Amino acid sequence: MTLQTPQPPPSALRAVLAALDSEDALRQPAAAALCHPAGPLLPAHPLAVHVLDGPRPELTAARRTGWRFLIKDGAEVAAAAEVVQGVAGHTFSHFTAGPYLDSTVRALREAWQIAQGSRVRQQPRLLTFPGQYATALWLHSPDAGPAADLLIPLAPAPLGVTAHRAYPAAELLPLLARAPLARPLLLGSS
């Protein structure tokens, strides 16, 4: 059927545009690619960011924390900007760079292909699993219910999970629940 691109709240877009005009925000290390653009920097592909915690995660427990915009410099994605939702609207949180940028673009292309062959309306979202240091593009099917939701893990994906493979949510969530929790490496430990 179709991939229904979400419309972010105006306060989320304003927060990103303000960050792109802020010298302080552009001093962040992840914003290095934005300091000398080839053309105008444009926020694109807004995705609602949801977080799913817990040893037995279920999509119904995912909570929305904000929005992530891919920042385009011409045709290329140079960074991403994340805004968080607060009492007074949205505020800029941070820029990101690294492998998730290209992986997000690739997952969005895959989502468009999936949507072309589907009879179900799908909404792309970003779903993070902090305990596993994992992120997936969540294709939410508001008309068909949670059984029709798909998750496309972004690269790098946790062990046992194939990045850029569309999983039914009911298949991927148990895999992630069984995956060992990621622990930060402490300096001096072995």
N, C-alpha and C positions, 0 to 999 in steps of 0.2 A: 504494500500500500504506500506508505510514506513515512519518512523520518521527519517528525515535527520538531523543528528547532525551537527551543524555548526563548522567550523574550525576558531578558533580565529586568529587574526593577530599575527605573531611572536613576535612583540613588547609587546603584551598583556601577552603572556606566559612568556617572559623574565622578565617582571615586577613582576609577581607573584613569579617566582622562586627566584628573587633577594630578595623579601620580606621574603620568607621562610628562607633565609640565613642571614637576617638582625636581629641583636639583638634588635635594636631599634623598628622595626616593631613588633617583637614578644613580646614586653613589653606591647602592647595594651591589655586592659582587655579582649576583645573578643578573643584574641589569647592564653588565659591561657591553653586551651586543647592541644595546639601545642608545649608547652614548654618541655614536657617530653613524646615524642612519643614512641610508642611500636616498631615502624619500620620507614621506610622512609615516609616522607610526600609527597604526590603526588597530584598535581592539576588534577581534573577530571571534567567531565560534564560542559564544558564551555557554558555559556548562554549569548547571547548579552542582555544587559540591556537597556530597553526603558522606557521613562518617558512620561506619559500622563497627562497633566494639563487641567484645565478648567471646567466650569460648564456643558458644553455639549461636552464631549470628543468623538472624533472619532479616530479610529485606524490610519487613514492616518495622523493624527497630532502627533503621537508618534515620539519622537526623541530619537535616540540612544545616550547613554551617556558613554558607556563602556562595560565591560565584568565582569561577576561573575563566579568564579571557585569554585566548592566544593573541599575542601582539605581533602583528605583521609589519615587516619592513619590506615594502613592495610585495612580491609574491611569496617571500620566504617568512616563515615563523621564526622570530628572533628570541622570544621569551614568552613567559606567561605571567599574568598578573592576577593575584588572588585578593578578593575583598571578603570581609566578614560582616555578618549581619549584627547590628547592635540595636539598642533602644531607639536611637535617633536616625536609623537608616543604616547604610553600608559605609564602611571605612576601608581604606586600602590597608592590606596586611603585608604583602611582600611580592617580589618578583621571583620567578623560578626559571632555571635553565637546566640543561642536561638531557639525558636520554628520554625522559617522559614527553618532551616536546614533540620529537619526531614520532614517537610511539602513539601519542594522542592523535596526531594528524593521520597516521596510518589506520588507527582504529576507527576514526570518523569515516574514512573512505570505505572500510569494510562494512561499517554500519549502513552506509548508503546502499551498498550492494545487497546486503541482507534485506533492507527495507523494500527494495525493488521487487524481490521475489516473495514478499510477505503480504498477507491480507489484513494484517493487524497494524494499527497506528502505533508508532514507537517514538518515545521521547528520549534523546540522549542525555545522560547525566554522568557525572564523575563520582565514583564510589571509592572511598579509601578505607583500608583495613590497617589501622595503625599498628596493631600487634604483630602483623606479618610484614610490615613495610611493603604493602602491596596496594596497587591502584588498578581499577578497571573502568572501562566505559560501560555504563549500565544502560541498556536499552529497555526502558520501562514501557510496558503496554497497559495504558490506563483503562482500556476498554475490555481487555481479555483477562485481567487479574494477574497475580504474581506468578502463576504457573507458566505464563508466556514470556516472562522477563528473561533477557539474555545478558550475560556478562562477558566482555572481551577484556581479558587481563592485559595490562600494558607491560612492555618490556622495560626493565628486567622484572621477571615474575618469580615468585617463590619456587623452591624446589618442588617438583611434582605437578606443576601447573605450566601449561604451554601458553606462552604469550601469543596474542593475536588469534587465538582460537575462540570462536563464539561458543560459550558454554551455557546451557540452561542454568539459571540461578540455583535450582534445586540440586544440580550436579556439582557446581563449583563451590558453593558455600560449605558443604561437608568436607571437601578436600582442604579448604583453608582452615577449617576447624581442627583437622587432624595434623596440619602442618605445625612444626615446632615454632613457638613464638620467637620472634627475632629479638635478640638481646644486643644492645650496643657493646662494641668491643672496648674494653677499658685499657688504657695505656699501661703497659707493664704486666699485663696478664697474658697467659699463654693458653 
